[in-house]
Structure formats: C-alpha cells, structure tokens
Amino acid sequence: MEALSYMSVMLREPWLIALVAAGTCAGVYVGAIPGLSGTMAVSLLVSFTFGWEQHSALAVMVGVYVGSVFGGSRSAILLNIPGAPAAVATALDGYALAKQGRAGEAMGLATSQSVIGTLLGVLALATCAPLVASIARNFHSIDYLMLSLMGLMMVGSLSGRSVRFGLIAGCIGIFLGCVGVDGQTAIKRFTFNIVYLNSGVDYVVAMIGLFGASEALSQITDMKATPVKQKVDKILPSWAESLKYLGLTIKSSIIGVLVGALPGAGGDIAALLSYDQAKRSVRNPSAPFGKGAVEGIIAPESANNAAIGGAFIPMLTLGIPGDAVTAVLISALTIQGLRPGPNLIAQTPDLFWLIVASLLVASFFLLVFGLTGIKAFTKIVEVPKGILMPTILILSVIGAYAIRNSVYDILWMFGFGIIGYFLKRFNYPIAPIVLGVILTRLCEENYRRGVMLQGGSVMGMLGSIFTSYISIALFVLLVVLFVTQTETYKHWQAKRREGN
Amino acid sequence: MRKILALFLVVLFAFPAVAADYPAQNITGVVQWGAGGGTDSLMRPLSALAEQSLGKSIIIQNMTGATGSIATQYVYDAPTDGYTLLMGAENPALYDILEISELTYSNFDCVYLIGDEVVGIVVGKNSPYKSFTEIIDAAKKAPWTLKISTTGTGGLPWEVGAFITDITGAMFLQIPYDSDASAKTAVMNGECDFTVCKIQSGIEDWKAGDLKFLCLLSTKKVDVMPDVPLVTAEYPDFAKYLPWGPFYGVFVKKGTDAGVIAKLSEAFTKAGPQESYQKVLANFNINFLGYSGEEAAKYISSWRENTVNALKNSGALE
C-alpha cells in the first residue's frame, strides 16, 4: 500500500509521465544509432539536469535508459548493425529475418519481448531486490571466472558455418581485448609506447567497426543487390504466439535479471548468454538459429531489457552499479545531494518507488514508440544504397569518436571495419570477435585474482569452488553446458530419441 | 553532440591568447575521470562558479582511460593558451614512477588545488579483526596471508598498503580489483580481509553497519566519524606521512602565460570558498585547501616525495 502511494507520485505530478515518455522516445533513437549509447545519453543528462529537482531528473534518465536498451535492436534487425553491444545477438536472427522481408515482424517481436522483459525486470526489482542483491554481493572472483567461461563457450553458438572459424575469430577478439594497460599490475601490453593505446580497445568501437563499417563496405562493393521489399502487414505478434514463447521469455528474463544485477556483467553478456541458452534448449526452432529463428530474437531482447531491473538492484540496495548506465545514475544521485548506498531505500523510499514507477511507465511508452515507428523504420532498408551506406559510414565515424572523444578510436573503428569486411568475404563469423573483446578482461582478471586469493595456487583456486553454493551451482552448470556440447552426448541423445 | 560541437568551435576559433584580453573565448575543462565520478562531481560546481568571474563558459569534457593519463596527454598536447584546463586527482603525480606516462604534474602549473580527503582502514562487518593492531599482529604472525583488496598497482589501497608495510613491517597479499566499489565488495563478502577506503566511498556502508572503519589516516579527528580512532594512536610513526590523501586540482600546461594563470587562479580562488561550494565539499568529506601558485606546487611536491619514499621503503618500488 505504501508502495502504491509512493508510486502515485506519477499521477500527482503528471509531467513526470511526459518526461519518461520523452526520455523513452529519445532513448530509442539514441540506442538505434551505433556508437550513441544509453550511457552517453544519460551522462549528458547528468550535466543537463544538474539544476532540476530529483524526480524529474530521474524520470527522464530512466526513460532514456529503457529506450536505449531497446533501440539497439532496431539497427541490428534492419542493417545488421547492433546499435549497442546488448543487441549483438539480436542481429544474428533479426537481420536474417529482414533479409526474408520480415523486418516488420522482427521489430514487432523485439518490441513486445523488450516490454515483457522490462516488466519482469521491474517485478524482480520490486519484489526480490534483497535476495538478488545478496547473490550479487556474494559473487566471488571464481564465480565471475566461471561466468566468463560460459560466455566464451558461446563461440560455438555464434560461429555459424564452422566452429573452427569461430574459434579463430574469438581468438582475434581475445588478443585485441589484451591491448592496453593491465589494470592489476599497470603493465602496458601491445601499446608500443603510444599513450592513446593505454586504455585499450573499446568494445563498442570494435562493434561499430566490425558490424557498421564492414557492412557498409561490403554493401558498397556489391551495389547490384537490390533491397528486399519488406512486408509490413504482420507487425504485432498475436497473443497466442506470445503465450507460446512465454516459457522462453521468462527463462531469458531470469538470466537477464541475474546477470544484469552482477556488478561485473551487464545486459550485453546477459543477452548473449540467453541467446546461447535458447539455442541449446529450444528443440524445434521456427527456423535454424542464425537463419531467422524468432527464438533468436525473443531470448536476447527479453534478457537485455530484464537486465535493466537487474542492474538497478545492486545500485539501489548497495550503492554499487550493476552496469555502465547505473554507474552514471549513481553519480547523478550524488550530484543531487543523495547518498547512494545501503541506506538509500530506507532514507528515501519515494525514490525507489519513483524508479519502479518510471520503469513501468517507460515500458508502456516503449510499446507505443516501438510499434508506431515500424513502418517508417522499414523504409530505411529500402533507401538506395548509394545514400544509405555513406550515411552509415558517417554515423560510424561519429559514434566511434563520441565514445571517448578520441581520434584514435576512429582509426580503430576503420581497422575493425576492414578486418570485418575481409572476414565476411571469407565467411568467417564476426560476432565471436566482439565476444572475445567483451569477455577477455572479465575472464583474465578474475582468473588471476582467483589464483592470487589462494596464494598463487591454481589447485587452490579450483578447490575454492566448493566453498560456496553459488560457485557449486555455477560449476555444475558449466560442466553441463560443456558436456552437452560434446559429440558423445549428442550421439547418445540422438540414439535415445530414436529409441523412443 | 553538444560536446562535439563545443570541441569543434574551440578548435575553429583557437588563436594565441594574450593575458590582457583573456579569456576571449570559452574554456575547455578536461576531467580525467567519468561524468559523475568523484573528480567530476567536484569540478562541475566549481567551474560553474568560476565562470561567473571569468565571463566565459568552462565546458567540461570527460576524457577517461588509463588512470587519467589519456586526459593528461590530451591537455599536454593542446596549445599553452590557457583554454584547455586539466581537472584531475592525485594520480598524475606518480605517473612517471609507475611508468604509466612520462608526464607528471611537474609538466603542469597548478591553477587551483581544491582539497584533499581522509582515508581509512576498513573491514567487513563479520571480520574477526576488531582493531588495526589486530590486523598487523595477524599479518606478522603469518606473513603474506592476509588479503588486502586494492584497485591495482598505483591505486589508493596499494599506496597505503606500502605505507603500512613501511611502518609496521607487516606483509600482505595484494588482490587487485577493477574499482573501489568492487574492492569494497570483496571485503564485505569476505573474499579479502581488509581494504583502504575514502570516507566518501565507505560512509554509507559504514552507517548501515556493513563496513567497519578501524582507523583513519589523519592527524585530527573527522567530524562525521568521531568515534573512529586515528592511526597514530596505535602507530605514532604514521605521523611522518600525514596528512596524506587523494587530492583534487585544476591545472594548465607549463609555459602558459603567467598573466593567464593569475587570472584563472583568481577566478577559482573566488569560487572555492563560496557557501554553495563548501556545501559540496562537506557532502563529499573533502578537506578544503584552496591553494594556488607556490603553495599548491609545494603541497604537490611534498605529497609526491612522501609517497615515493614510502613506496621505496616498503619495497613496492625499486
């Protein structure tokens, strides 16, 4: 009841609803442009809303956050260019659908799944925040290591044609992830004494180059191909269809909430892991994964939006950010004179419920803006390539520069673009490169930390798995994931099915 | 986009400045750390006040990465016309020693030194250690087994860890994390035994009882934590390194016209003591210093000397 009275602030101050709506709308577009990210938009808003009162500032930022996480799927589906790392997995099947003229359907599905994902995330935030927070807080280095190993095993899922090619691409990504000053020892790796290389390769830059610039390059060199005529009659997925996939949606959202709540991992890893999970668990997908399976959109899109609610959990209950955007939000609260930390909810319960209410309102507007714009968006694909591709290149340059205001990032972006172009020509998958760049740090640092914690003993580190329930659960999961990948298991499965 | 546009305009209209008509255009303030971080939160309100006496805007630009050395290099590469300011924390003072970059604060003139802050030794609420002395005794009994969570080589807990080793002779296992939030979490979930934490970043957990401050590295009691003892009560030798703590300041590249520096210093010196800014400092538990010119340079060089000495004595540096 108390919660409802706090949440009704939205009705008493109706301009907050307008602010959430405006934020969500802006967020969708910011998220759709590769390189312009929710983190950047919210950072800009921190200085912009410096003089505003708390409620208005928070409402607009929450709107932008929700909109931008969803927006990434737009460009992923239409152009094969994920607008944000969390949409990398969406591109795999989304773009395949667009090539079949079903972009409208894919975008409709992404919208409805993002809305459901957001709502499930909010539900988790409102009902079991303390539980999730205690899991997040008790996540040890070894647990992060196992999580990142699960992530790296996805190279198999993202490889497409051949695992060997996927492994090579993954290794390129891991190598590039090593560039820069090592955070633990301050030793420079592959920096060649160039100061601007010290901060390493930003994985968003890698993504813009590998997907955006390389797509533009390969399309420019293949100007003859005509754009696919898009069907726009079936946009909104039917209730029956949504119900049919509800199990997958809920599973993916749970992954989203949990991974989103971990301070060391966010929506991008959540989306990739749930794509992987879908690929393993869905018996008869609507089409093979990577060739336009709707399940390949449902899983990552519900997971990355559910991760929003997840990321708010440690931020609001512990004062520790769950991802990059909540890190900025913490500072926004600090600037507003609040003290994020374990006392925040007790001291200012109105803020907690304002955020919950803003998330709910934002998911409603996500539905509105997500579905109304689809017809106009599909036209983008039909724009002549002579206009579209140069525009994408320009956006890629701006996006790469805007991340850190660094000219070197533009060079990196073009470098990745060229690598991506050649890899695509020779049919190598490129998603594993991004995966490698994203996961290298997480994997390496936690491995080293895990060993150091045991006084330098690798065996000791492995032994420490059996000292916590979280570690044991993750270890079992890791082993299951690994075993079910092996040929022996697949053989046995096939035999068992024949036997039935 | 605003930032890009602003940068573009700055580049477009950049021409050599003369002290007399300085500032003739907007000034860029390059913050070494992310928007909304500790450094950023101190620089934005200060700049807003300094703008009033400068008559031009200070456009804040966050340039993160590599312990702030990217921003430092950027400001160093810009012309010495006083239109690009470096807004940073203590880190560049040790860049050369830690081999992060060849640049240090000796390549810059300090326009305004805002203040410094107190740090403390913290443990989780379930920790068996009730005092700093207990930690030291345990570490001496079993060297290299007690774990201190750090933010990596060159970070705050690493530096203080070196002080502790220098003064008490106790040896610890240093476990590096990627941020002070995760170093703190590691102490709270029992992965590490203790860490070193700014009052600013630990106070809320301390109030909630999740984190215990065992002692503070300060020469005088801190108002918000009146019951937490000072480290000198247990180890008087610490006094030679105190006061010590992270500091924050505004800098220009060496070679900037003295008249320009004077004008900048004047504007910031007017801004710092204002009531609204003092409130910001109190909120972050920053000790206000408000130094400029010689005084600031002296503070930074003695800070560096103390720190380097301790690092060498403890064996953290060769």
Chai-1 contact restraints between the chains, C-beta under 6 A:
chainA,res_idxA,chainB,res_idxB,connection_type,confidence,min_distance_angstrom,max_distance_angstrom,comment,restraint_id
A,S43,B,A35,contact,1.0,0.0,6.0,A-B,restraint_1
A,V46,B,A35,contact,1.0,0.0,6.0,A-B,restraint_2
A,V46,B,G36,contact,1.0,0.0,6.0,A-B,restraint_3
A,R137,B,N189,contact,1.0,0.0,6.0,A-B,restraint_4
A,N138,B,N189,contact,1.0,0.0,6.0,A-B,restraint_5
A,H140,B,E191,contact,1.0,0.0,6.0,A-B,restraint_6
A,V181,B,A66,contact,1.0,0.0,6.0,A-B,restraint_7
A,G183,B,G152,contact,1.0,0.0,6.0,A-B,restraint_8
A,G183,B,D178,contact,1.0,0.0,6.0,A-B,restraint_9
A,Q184,B,G152,contact,1.0,0.0,6.0,A-B,restraint_10
A,Q184,B,P176,contact,1.0,0.0,6.0,A-B,restraint_11
A,T185,B,T153,contact,1.0,0.0,6.0,A-B,restraint_12
A,A186,B,L98,contact,1.0,0.0,6.0,A-B,restraint_13
A,A186,B,T153,contact,1.0,0.0,6.0,A-B,restraint_14
A,A186,B,G154,contact,1.0,0.0,6.0,A-B,restraint_15
A,V195,B,Q73,contact,1.0,0.0,6.0,A-B,restraint_16
A,V195,B,S101,contact,1.0,0.0,6.0,A-B,restraint_17
A,N198,B,A66,contact,1.0,0.0,6.0,A-B,restraint_18
A,N198,B,S69,contact,1.0,0.0,6.0,A-B,restraint_19
A,S199,B,G65,contact,1.0,0.0,6.0,A-B,restraint_20
A,S199,B,A66,contact,1.0,0.0,6.0,A-B,restraint_21
A,S199,B,I70,contact,1.0,0.0,6.0,A-B,restraint_22
A,G319,B,E204,contact,1.0,0.0,6.0,A-B,restraint_23
A,I320,B,A181,contact,1.0,0.0,6.0,A-B,restraint_24
A,V328,B,G36,contact,1.0,0.0,6.0,A-B,restraint_25
A,S331,B,G36,contact,1.0,0.0,6.0,A-B,restraint_26
A,A332,B,G36,contact,1.0,0.0,6.0,A-B,restraint_27
A,T334,B,S41,contact,1.0,0.0,6.0,A-B,restraint_28
A,I335,B,S41,contact,1.0,0.0,6.0,A-B,restraint_29
A,R339,B,E204,contact,1.0,0.0,6.0,A-B,restraint_30
A,G341,B,E204,contact,1.0,0.0,6.0,A-B,restraint_31
A,G341,B,D205,contact,1.0,0.0,6.0,A-B,restraint_32
A,P342,B,D205,contact,1.0,0.0,6.0,A-B,restraint_33
A,P342,B,A208,contact,1.0,0.0,6.0,A-B,restraint_34
A,P342,B,D210,contact,1.0,0.0,6.0,A-B,restraint_35
A,N343,B,E204,contact,1.0,0.0,6.0,A-B,restraint_36
A,N343,B,K207,contact,1.0,0.0,6.0,A-B,restraint_37
A,N343,B,A208,contact,1.0,0.0,6.0,A-B,restraint_38
A,N405,B,M63,contact,1.0,0.0,6.0,A-B,restraint_39
A,R449,B,I175,contact,1.0,0.0,6.0,A-B,restraint_40
A,M452,B,I175,contact,1.0,0.0,6.0,A-B,restraint_41
A,L453,B,I175,contact,1.0,0.0,6.0,A-B,restraint_42
